[in-house]
Amino acid sequence: MANLKQKEDVIKGTKKHIIQIARQLFSDYSYLGVSMSDIAKKLNITKAALYYHFTGKVEIYKKVLNEVFDNLILSIMDAYNKKTTDKKLHKLIKNYLDFGFKEKNLIKALMFKLSPTDSQIKKYIIQLREQVAGLIQPLIKEMIANKKLTHKVDSRLTTSLLTGMMDGLLLEYSFLNKKIDSKKVSDQIIAMLF
């Protein structure tokens, strides 16, 4: 019984290590630029050993994306600790931009979403993005209600505009290899939208 538990712990630890190494490789070279051979070589194991733990590159990439988006969600949720709606939204935008600037895999996922490649991965990224939008939309609704806007504003569309603006800025700053001033940018976005 104890040996079985030890074996399960070793397998979990091995899988976690594989995901960490794959995350680094995907961050540096993108999903399309990394093969199972590359991952195995970096881990100093055979491809057969890698396939023992994962069915293929798609499964590994999905695990990497789960980690990335889980971390992004935690960053977004941190904004809800602020007292006022304005401060929550400011913190949310700032956290999103800071996270996206540091996490190359988020940028790679955004670019992947835009490219006509593996539809399975593309659909998965869209699902994860919808989860993120689901966390942002209630705050947008609150912001709209607090500003008492006289004309009809669609919170779903506003959420899409906000995430699109942030994603576009992250892509642009990534391509230009420039540092983003997330505080200034969040001020500007809020001023434009509200």
C-alpha positions in Angstrom: 0.0 0.0 0.0 2.8 2.4 0.9 4.7 1.5 -2.2 1.7 2.3 -4.4 1.4 5.7 -2.7 5.1 6.4 -3.3 4.8 5.4 -6.9 1.8 7.7 -7.4 3.7 10.6 -5.8 6.7 10.0 -8.0 4.5 9.9 -11.1 2.8 13.2 -10.0 6.2 14.8 -9.4 7.5 13.6 -12.7 4.4 15.0 -14.5 4.8 18.3 -12.7 8.4 18.5 -13.8 7.6 17.7 -17.4 4.9 20.5 -17.4 7.4 23.0 -15.9 10.0 22.2 -18.6 7.4 22.2 -21.4 6.0 25.5 -20.1 9.5 27.1 -20.5 9.9 25.7 -24.0 6.4 26.8 -25.1 7.1 30.2 -23.7 10.4 30.5 -25.6 9.4 28.8 -28.9 5.6 28.6 -29.0 3.4 25.6 -29.3 4.3 25.1 -33.0 8.0 25.5 -32.3 8.2 22.7 -29.8 8.1 19.0 -30.5 7.8 16.0 -28.2 11.4 15.3 -29.1 12.4 18.8 -27.9 10.6 18.2 -24.6 12.2 14.8 -24.1 15.6 16.1 -25.0 15.4 19.0 -22.5 14.3 16.5 -19.8 17.1 14.1 -20.8 14.6 11.3 -21.2 13.4 9.2 -24.2 10.3 10.1 -26.1 8.8 6.8 -25.0 9.2 7.8 -21.4 7.5 11.1 -22.2 4.6 9.2 -23.9 4.3 7.1 -20.8 3.1 10.1 -18.9 1.3 12.1 -21.6 -0.6 11.1 -24.8 1.0 13.8 -26.8 1.9 17.5 -27.2 -1.7 18.6 -27.1 -2.2 17.1 -23.7 1.0 18.7 -22.4 0.1 22.1 -23.8 -3.4 22.0 -22.3 -1.8 21.4 -18.9 0.5 24.3 -19.5 -2.4 26.5 -20.5 -4.4 25.4 -17.4 -1.5 26.6 -15.2 -1.2 29.9 -17.0 -4.9 30.6 -16.9 -5.2 29.5 -13.3 -2.5 32.0 -12.4 -4.3 34.7 -14.5 -7.6 34.0 -12.7 -5.9 34.3 -9.3 -4.5 37.7 -10.5 -7.9 38.8 -11.6 -9.6 37.6 -8.3 -7.0 39.6 -6.3 -8.6 42.8 -7.8 -11.9 42.0 -6.0 -10.3 42.7 -2.7 -10.5 46.4 -3.3 -13.3 48.3 -1.7 -14.7 50.5 -4.6 -15.7 49.4 -8.0 -13.3 51.9 -9.6 -10.4 50.5 -7.6 -11.4 47.0 -8.4 -11.5 47.6 -12.1 -8.2 49.6 -12.0 -6.5 46.7 -10.1 -8.0 44.1 -12.5 -6.7 45.8 -15.6 -3.3 46.5 -14.0 -3.0 42.9 -12.8 -4.0 41.5 -16.1 -1.5 43.6 -18.0 1.3 42.9 -15.5 0.6 39.2 -15.6 0.4 39.1 -19.4 3.6 41.1 -19.8 5.5 38.6 -17.6 3.8 35.4 -18.8 4.9 34.7 -22.4 2.6 31.7 -22.6 -0.4 34.0 -22.4 0.9 36.0 -25.3 1.7 32.8 -27.3 -1.9 31.6 -26.5 -3.3 34.8 -27.8 -1.3 34.6 -31.0 -2.3 30.9 -31.3 -6.0 31.9 -31.0 -5.5 34.2 -34.0 -3.7 31.6 -36.2 -5.5 28.9 -38.2 -3.7 25.9 -36.7 -4.8 23.1 -34.4 -8.6 23.6 -33.9 -8.6 21.5 -30.7 -6.1 23.8 -29.0 -7.9 26.9 -30.4 -11.2 25.7 -29.0 -9.5 25.1 -25.6 -8.0 28.5 -25.5 -11.4 30.1 -26.3 -13.0 28.1 -23.4 -10.3 29.4 -21.0 -10.8 32.9 -22.3 -14.5 32.7 -21.7 -13.8 31.7 -18.1 -11.7 34.8 -17.7 -14.4 37.0 -19.3 -16.9 35.4 -16.9 -14.8 36.7 -14.0 -14.5 40.2 -15.5 -18.1 40.7 -16.6 -19.7 41.1 -13.2 -17.3 43.9 -12.4 -18.2 45.6 -15.7 -21.9 45.3 -14.8 -21.2 46.9 -11.4 -19.2 49.6 -13.1 -22.0 50.4 -15.5 -24.6 50.4 -12.7 -22.4 52.7 -10.5 -21.9 55.2 -13.4 -25.6 55.2 -13.9 -25.2 55.4 -17.7 -28.3 56.8 -19.4 -27.9 54.9 -22.6 -28.0 51.1 -22.9 -24.5 49.5 -22.5 -24.0 45.8 -23.1 -21.8 44.4 -20.3 -20.8 41.4 -22.4 -19.7 43.6 -25.3 -17.9 46.0 -22.9 -16.1 43.0 -21.3 -15.1 41.9 -24.8 -13.8 45.4 -25.6 -11.9 45.6 -22.4 -10.2 42.2 -22.8 -9.5 42.9 -26.5 -7.9 46.2 -25.6 -5.7 44.6 -23.0 -4.8 41.6 -25.3 -4.0 44.0 -28.1 -1.7 46.1 -25.9 0.1 43.0 -24.6 0.7 41.7 -28.2 1.9 45.1 -29.3 4.2 45.7 -26.4 5.5 42.1 -26.7 6.3 42.6 -30.4 8.0 45.9 -29.7 9.8 44.4 -26.6 8.7 47.5 -24.6 7.8 47.7 -20.9 4.2 48.5 -20.3 3.2 51.1 -17.7 0.2 49.2 -16.4 -1.0 51.9 -14.1 -1.1 54.6 -16.7 -2.6 52.2 -19.3 -5.4 51.1 -16.8 -6.2 54.8 -16.2 -6.5 55.4 -19.9 -8.7 52.4 -20.5 -11.1 53.3 -17.7 -11.2 56.9 -19.0 -12.1 55.6 -22.5 -14.7 53.0 -21.5 -16.3 54.8 -18.6 
